[in-house]
Amino acid sequence: MADLPELKESIQRTLEIRWNQALVKHGLTGPHLLWHVDERNRLRRIAAQMGSSIHSGGSADWKAESAVDHIGVPESEALAEERFRDLCPEYWRPWLSTKTQYACFVDWLGILQLQVLEELKSVWDGGSKTVQRWFRRAGAPAVKKALDTLVDEWTKQAQNAELKREGSNVGTPAGKKIEEEGEGRLSSENGPAVLEVILSNR
């Protein structure tokens, strides 16, 4: 897989500031590490008032870790999507200037997806062991799924850019070949492997 080109320091600084702003925007600045505890306590109080166990998600008892798996997922997905959308345009322009095949940019997308997953993991790493298990079990898979959609969108954009550059169109044999090569590329090369890297060594 090709390495990412190095960005100018000014661009890196801008991305750093936007990342910090996004953390604040989505409420992931420290107190979020107690969200799961707070939600479990809320469910416990409700169960005590009802005089019996309360079920979450249709089957999970409030005492089970999975009962609060939904907590933190929307915020994590939103942060990951915003981060990915900030990063991609900064590498789109360098790729266009190289005039290489779209597959080069797809490789970069895979690296960026892994980078964002690592960044999201770091957002939750300061939490308890329970929170870290939650991220492996529910947070990371949800984030990866959200990023997969964006990767597909940028892949199609890169394909269209190459077609336009080569003076082709989707209806030509060359265009069809590009589309066929693109289908499933990320799922086969960067799918389970990306998530496995994130969740390993824990």
C-alpha positions as CSV (number, residue, x, y, z in Angstrom):
1,M,0.0,0.0,0.0
2,A,1.4,3.4,-1.0
3,D,2.3,5.9,1.7
4,L,0.4,9.1,2.2
5,P,2.1,12.3,0.9
6,E,3.3,14.6,3.5
7,L,1.1,17.7,4.0
8,K,2.3,21.2,4.6
9,E,2.7,22.2,8.2
10,S,0.0,24.9,7.8
11,I,-2.4,22.2,6.6
12,Q,-1.5,19.9,9.4
13,R,-2.1,22.6,11.9
14,T,-5.5,23.5,10.4
15,L,-6.5,19.8,10.6
16,E,-5.3,19.6,14.2
17,I,-7.5,22.7,15.1
18,R,-10.5,21.3,13.3
19,W,-10.1,18.0,15.1
20,N,-10.1,19.7,18.5
21,Q,-13.1,21.7,17.5
22,A,-14.9,18.5,16.4
23,L,-14.2,16.9,19.7
24,V,-15.9,19.7,21.5
25,K,-18.7,19.8,19.0
26,H,-19.6,16.1,19.6
27,G,-19.0,16.3,23.3
28,L,-16.1,13.9,23.4
29,T,-13.8,15.9,25.7
30,G,-13.6,13.8,28.8
31,P,-17.0,13.5,30.5
32,H,-18.0,11.1,27.7
33,L,-15.9,8.4,29.4
34,L,-18.6,8.2,32.1
35,W,-21.6,8.1,29.7
36,H,-21.9,4.3,30.0
37,V,-21.7,4.3,33.8
38,D,-24.4,7.1,33.9
39,E,-26.7,5.2,31.5
40,R,-26.3,1.9,33.5
41,N,-27.1,3.7,36.7
42,R,-30.2,5.2,35.1
43,L,-31.4,1.8,34.0
44,R,-30.7,0.4,37.4
45,R,-32.8,3.1,39.0
46,I,-35.6,2.4,36.6
47,A,-35.4,-1.3,37.3
48,A,-35.5,-0.6,41.1
49,Q,-38.6,1.5,40.7
50,M,-40.3,-1.2,38.7
51,G,-39.3,-3.8,41.1
52,S,-37.8,-6.0,38.4
53,S,-35.0,-6.1,35.8
54,I,-35.3,-3.8,32.9
55,H,-34.4,-5.0,29.4
56,S,-32.6,-2.9,26.9
57,G,-32.6,-3.7,23.2
58,G,-35.2,-6.4,23.7
59,S,-33.1,-9.0,25.5
60,A,-30.1,-7.6,27.3
61,D,-30.5,-7.2,31.1
62,W,-29.4,-3.8,32.4
63,K,-26.5,-5.5,34.3
64,A,-25.1,-6.8,31.0
65,E,-22.4,-4.7,29.4
66,S,-24.2,-4.9,26.1
67,A,-27.2,-3.1,27.6
68,V,-25.6,0.2,27.0
69,D,-23.8,-0.5,23.7
70,H,-25.8,2.2,22.0
71,I,-24.3,4.9,24.1
72,G,-21.5,6.9,22.4
73,V,-22.1,5.3,19.0
74,P,-23.8,8.3,17.2
75,E,-21.2,10.7,18.5
76,S,-18.4,8.5,17.5
77,E,-19.8,8.0,14.0
78,A,-20.4,11.7,13.6
79,L,-16.8,12.5,14.7
80,A,-15.3,9.9,12.5
81,E,-17.2,11.1,9.4
82,E,-16.3,14.7,10.0
83,R,-12.7,13.9,10.5
84,F,-12.6,11.8,7.3
85,R,-14.3,14.5,5.3
86,D,-11.7,17.0,6.6
87,L,-8.8,14.8,5.6
88,C,-9.8,13.5,2.2
89,P,-9.8,16.8,0.3
90,E,-6.2,17.5,1.5
91,Y,-5.1,14.3,-0.2
92,W,-7.4,14.6,-3.2
93,R,-5.5,17.5,-4.6
94,P,-2.1,15.9,-4.4
95,W,-3.4,12.7,-6.0
96,L,-4.9,14.7,-8.9
97,S,-1.5,16.3,-9.5
98,T,0.2,12.9,-9.8
99,K,-2.0,11.8,-12.6
100,T,-1.8,8.2,-11.3
101,Q,-4.6,5.6,-11.5
102,Y,-7.5,5.9,-9.1
103,A,-6.2,2.8,-7.3
104,C,-3.5,4.9,-5.8
105,F,-6.1,7.2,-4.2
106,V,-8.0,4.1,-3.0
107,D,-4.9,3.0,-1.2
108,W,-4.7,6.4,0.5
109,L,-8.3,6.1,1.5
110,G,-7.6,2.8,3.2
111,I,-4.7,4.5,5.2
112,L,-7.0,7.4,6.1
113,Q,-9.7,5.0,7.3
114,L,-7.2,3.3,9.5
115,Q,-5.9,6.6,10.8
116,V,-9.4,7.8,11.8
117,L,-10.2,4.5,13.5
118,E,-7.0,4.9,15.5
119,E,-8.0,8.4,16.4
120,L,-11.4,7.4,17.6
121,K,-9.9,4.6,19.6
122,S,-7.7,7.1,21.4
123,V,-10.8,9.2,22.2
124,W,-12.1,6.3,24.3
125,D,-8.8,4.8,25.5
126,G,-8.9,6.9,28.7
127,G,-12.0,5.1,29.9
128,S,-12.4,2.1,32.1
129,K,-11.7,-1.5,30.9
130,T,-15.5,-1.7,30.4
131,V,-15.5,1.3,28.1
132,Q,-12.5,-0.1,26.1
133,R,-14.3,-3.4,25.7
134,W,-17.3,-1.4,24.5
135,F,-15.3,0.3,21.8
136,R,-13.9,-3.0,20.5
137,R,-17.4,-4.6,20.6
138,A,-19.7,-1.8,19.4
139,G,-17.9,1.4,18.8
140,A,-15.2,0.4,16.4
141,P,-17.5,-1.7,14.1
142,A,-20.0,1.1,13.9
143,V,-17.3,3.7,13.1
144,K,-15.8,1.4,10.4
145,K,-19.2,0.9,8.8
146,A,-19.8,4.6,8.7
147,L,-16.4,5.2,7.1
148,D,-16.9,2.4,4.6
149,T,-19.7,4.4,3.1
150,L,-17.5,7.5,2.7
151,V,-14.7,5.4,1.3
152,D,-17.1,4.1,-1.4
153,E,-18.1,7.7,-2.3
154,W,-14.6,8.9,-2.6
155,T,-13.6,5.8,-4.7
156,K,-16.3,6.5,-7.2
157,Q,-15.2,10.2,-7.3
158,A,-11.6,9.0,-8.1
159,Q,-12.9,6.6,-10.8
160,N,-14.8,9.4,-12.4
161,A,-11.8,11.7,-12.3
162,E,-9.6,9.2,-14.0
163,L,-12.3,8.5,-16.6
164,K,-12.5,12.3,-17.3
165,R,-8.8,12.6,-17.4
166,E,-8.4,9.8,-19.9
167,G,-11.2,11.2,-22.1
168,S,-13.3,8.0,-21.4
169,N,-16.8,7.5,-20.1
170,V,-18.6,4.8,-18.1
171,G,-19.9,3.2,-21.3
172,T,-16.6,2.4,-22.8
173,P,-14.7,-0.9,-22.2
174,A,-12.0,1.0,-20.4
175,G,-14.6,2.7,-18.1
176,K,-16.3,-0.6,-17.4
177,K,-12.9,-2.2,-16.5
178,I,-12.2,0.6,-14.0
179,E,-15.6,0.2,-12.4
180,E,-15.2,-3.6,-12.1
181,E,-11.8,-3.3,-10.6
182,G,-13.1,-0.8,-8.0
183,E,-16.0,-2.9,-6.8
184,G,-15.1,-4.6,-3.6
185,R,-11.5,-3.4,-3.6
186,L,-11.7,-1.9,-0.1
187,S,-13.8,-4.7,1.3
188,S,-11.2,-7.3,0.1
189,E,-8.1,-5.3,0.9
190,N,-9.0,-3.0,3.7
191,G,-12.2,-4.4,5.2
192,P,-11.8,-6.9,8.1
193,A,-8.0,-6.2,8.2
194,V,-8.6,-2.6,9.1
195,L,-10.8,-3.5,12.1
196,E,-8.5,-6.3,13.1
197,V,-5.6,-3.9,13.4
198,I,-7.6,-1.5,15.6
199,L,-8.8,-4.3,17.9
200,S,-5.6,-6.2,18.2
201,N,-3.0,-5.9,21.0
202,R,-5.6,-5.0,23.6
